[in-house]
Amino acid sequence: MKTYNLIDTYLEHIDRRIPWLSKQTGISDTALRKPRYYKKSEYTLKNMVKIAIALDMDLNELKKIEWDD
């Protein structure tokens, strides 16, 4: 599963969108959307933890992500 798919799944579950997540995390809308459109772009660990906390995500969910080497 791609990172943005995991995030989208959680956002859909709580009926929220990227602008809401941006306000909750302090991460810009652009930075949150970038990995969806640019293959070389990924979230930092710090940002992933912020996203997980905002979405009330179990950090073990991060294991489902297909990390590119």
NUDO-278689 format. One record per atom (N, C-alpha, C): residue in one letter; atom name; x, y, z; chain. Coordinates in pm, whole numbers, plus 50000, padded with zeros to 5 digits. Example, Ala and Ser with C-alpha at 12.3 -4.5 7.8 and 13.67 -1.06 7.14 Angstrom:
// NUDO-278689
 resn name    px    py    pz chain
    a    N 51319 49431 50780     A
    a   CA 51230 49550 50780     A
    a    C 51320 49670 50780     A
    s    N 51285 49775 50708     A
    s   CA 51367 49894 50714     A
    s    C 51290 50003 50787     A
END
This chain:
// NUDO-278689
 resn name    px    py    pz chain
    m    N 50084 49883 50000     A
    m   CA 50000 50000 50000     A
    m    C 50090 50125 50000     A
    k    N 50056 50219 49917     A
    k   CA 50129 50344 49912     A
    k    C 50090 50431 50032     A
    t    N 50181 50517 50071     A
    t   CA 50159 50602 50187     A
    t    C 50032 50684 50172     A
    y    N 50015 50746 50057     A
    y   CA 49898 50833 50038     A
    y    C 49768 50754 50041     A
    n    N 49771 50626 50000     A
    n   CA 49651 50543 50007     A
    n    C 49611 50517 50152     A
    l    N 49710 50490 50235     A
    l   CA 49684 50467 50377     A
    l    C 49624 50593 50440     A
    i    N 49683 50707 50410     A
    i   CA 49633 50834 50464     A
    i    C 49492 50861 50414     A
    d    N 49468 50840 50285     A
    d   CA 49335 50862 50228     A
    d    C 49231 50772 50294     A
    t    N 49267 50649 50322     A
    t   CA 49175 50556 50388     A
    t    C 49133 50609 50523     A
    y    N 49229 50656 50600     A
    y   CA 49198 50712 50732     A
    y    C 49117 50841 50722     A
    l    N 49152 50926 50626     A
    l   CA 49076 51050 50608     A
    l    C 48931 51021 50570     A
    e    N 48910 50926 50481     A
    e   CA 48774 50889 50442     A
    e    C 48695 50835 50560     A
    h    N 48763 50756 50643     A
    h   CA 48697 50695 50759     A
    h    C 48643 50801 50856     A
    i    N 48715 50912 50869     A
    i   CA 48670 51018 50961     A
    i    C 48606 51135 50886     A
    d    N 48583 51117 50755     A
    d   CA 48518 51216 50671     A
    d    C 48590 51351 50676     A
    r    N 48720 51347 50655     A
    r   CA 48804 51468 50652     A
    r    C 48884 51471 50523     A
    r    N 48946 51586 50496     A
    r   CA 49024 51605 50374     A
    r    C 49163 51658 50408     A
    i    N 49247 51672 50306     A
    i   CA 49385 51717 50322     A
    i    C 49395 51853 50393     A
    p    N 49312 51953 50360     A
    p   CA 49325 52081 50431     A
    p    C 49309 52067 50584     A
    w    N 49218 51982 50627     A
    w   CA 49201 51955 50770     A
    w    C 49328 51894 50828     A
    l    N 49383 51795 50758     A
    l   CA 49504 51729 50804     A
    l    C 49621 51827 50811     A
    s    N 49626 51917 50716     A
    s   CA 49731 52019 50714     A
    s    C 49723 52106 50840     A
    k    N 49604 52148 50875     A
    k   CA 49586 52231 50995     A
    k    C 49622 52155 51122     A
    q    N 49589 52027 51126     A
    q   CA 49616 51945 51245     A
    q    C 49764 51918 51265     A
    t    N 49837 51904 51154     A
    t   CA 49977 51863 51161     A
    t    C 50077 51977 51145     A
    g    N 50034 52086 51084     A
    g   CA 50127 52194 51053     A
    g    C 50208 52167 50928     A
    i    N 50170 52064 50853     A
    i   CA 50236 52027 50727     A
    i    C 50154 52092 50615     A
    s    N 50221 52158 50522     A
    s   CA 50148 52227 50415     A
    s    C 50068 52129 50329     A
    d    N 49961 52182 50270     A
    d   CA 49880 52102 50176     A
    d    C 49968 52044 50066     A
    t    N 50057 52127 50014     A
    t   CA 50144 52086 49905     A
    t    C 50231 51969 49946     A
    a    N 50291 51977 50064     A
    a   CA 50377 51868 50112     A
    a    C 50298 51740 50135     A
    l    N 50173 51753 50177     A
    l   CA 50089 51634 50198     A
    l    C 50050 51570 50065     A
    r    N 50033 51650 49961     A
    r   CA 49992 51597 49831     A
    r    C 50109 51550 49744     A
    k    N 50226 51603 49769     A
    k   CA 50342 51579 49683     A
    k    C 50372 51431 49656     A
    p    N 50374 51342 49756     A
    p   CA 50407 51202 49728     A
    p    C 50309 51133 49632     A
    r    N 50189 51184 49623     A
    r   CA 50090 51125 49531     A
    r    C 50130 51150 49385     A
    y    N 50191 51264 49359     A
    y   CA 50218 51304 49221     A
    y    C 50364 51295 49178     A
    y    N 50455 51285 49273     A
    y   CA 50597 51278 49240     A
    y    C 50658 51153 49300     A
    k    N 50706 51063 49217     A
    k   CA 50759 50934 49265     A
    k    C 50875 50950 49363     A
    k    N 50958 51049 49343     A
    k   CA 51077 51066 49426     A
    k    C 51046 51130 49562     A
    s    N 50925 51175 49581     A
    s   CA 50890 51245 49704     A
    s    C 50829 51148 49806     A
    e    N 50873 51158 49929     A
    e   CA 50820 51076 50039     A
    e    C 50804 51164 50162     A
    y    N 50726 51117 50257     A
    y   CA 50711 51186 50384     A
    y    C 50829 51152 50475     A
    t    N 50870 51248 50555     A
    t   CA 50974 51220 50654     A
    t    C 50911 51141 50768     A
    l    N 50993 51076 50847     A
    l   CA 50941 51002 50962     A
    l    C 50870 51097 51058     A
    k    N 50927 51214 51079     A
    k   CA 50866 51313 51167     A
    k    C 50725 51349 51118     A
    n    N 50710 51370 50988     A
    n   CA 50579 51403 50933     A
    n    C 50483 51285 50939     A
    m    N 50533 51165 50917     A
    m   CA 50446 51047 50926     A
    m    C 50392 51030 51068     A
    v    N 50473 51056 51167     A
    v   CA 50427 51047 51306     A
    v    C 50322 51154 51333     A
    k    N 50343 51276 51284     A
    k   CA 50243 51382 51300     A
    k    C 50111 51342 51234     A
    i    N 50119 51285 51116     A
    i   CA 50000 51243 51043     A
    i    C 49929 51131 51120     A
    a    N 50006 51034 51166     A
    a   CA 49948 50921 51240     A
    a    C 49877 50969 51367     A
    i    N 49937 51063 51438     A
    i   CA 49875 51116 51559     A
    i    C 49746 51190 51526     A
    a    N 49748 51273 51422     A
    a   CA 49629 51349 51383     A
    a    C 49515 51256 51341     A
    l    N 49549 51144 51279     A
    l   CA 49447 51051 51231     A
    l    C 49415 50942 51333     A
    d    N 49476 50950 51450     A
    d   CA 49458 50849 51554     A
    d    C 49490 50710 51499     A
    m    N 49600 50704 51426     A
    m   CA 49644 50582 51359     A
    m    C 49740 50505 51448     A
    d    N 49722 50376 51456     A
    d   CA 49817 50290 51525     A
    d    C 49947 50292 51444     A
    l    N 50059 50319 51509     A
    l   CA 50185 50329 51436     A
    l    C 50223 50197 51368     A
    n    N 50167 50087 51411     A
    n   CA 50191 49959 51343     A
    n    C 50134 49959 51201     A
    e    N 50041 50049 51174     A
    e   CA 49984 50061 51039     A
    e    C 50091 50102 50938     A
    l    N 50195 50169 50987     A
    l   CA 50302 50212 50897     A
    l    C 50375 50093 50835     A
    k    N 50362 49977 50895     A
    k   CA 50424 49856 50841     A
    k    C 50358 49813 50710     A
    k    N 50238 49860 50685     A
    k   CA 50166 49824 50562     A
    k    C 50215 49902 50441     A
    i    N 50292 50005 50465     A
    i   CA 50339 50091 50357     A
    i    C 50448 50022 50276     A
    e    N 50438 50033 50144     A
    e   CA 50542 49982 50055     A
    e    C 50648 50090 50041     A
    w    N 50753 50079 50116     A
    w   CA 50859 50179 50113     A
    w    C 50951 50150 49996     A
    d    N 50977 50252 49916     A
    d   CA 51068 50238 49802     A
    d    C 51212 50246 49853     A
    d    N 51298 50161 49799     A
    d   CA 51439 50162 49839     A
    d    C 51517 50263 49762     A
END
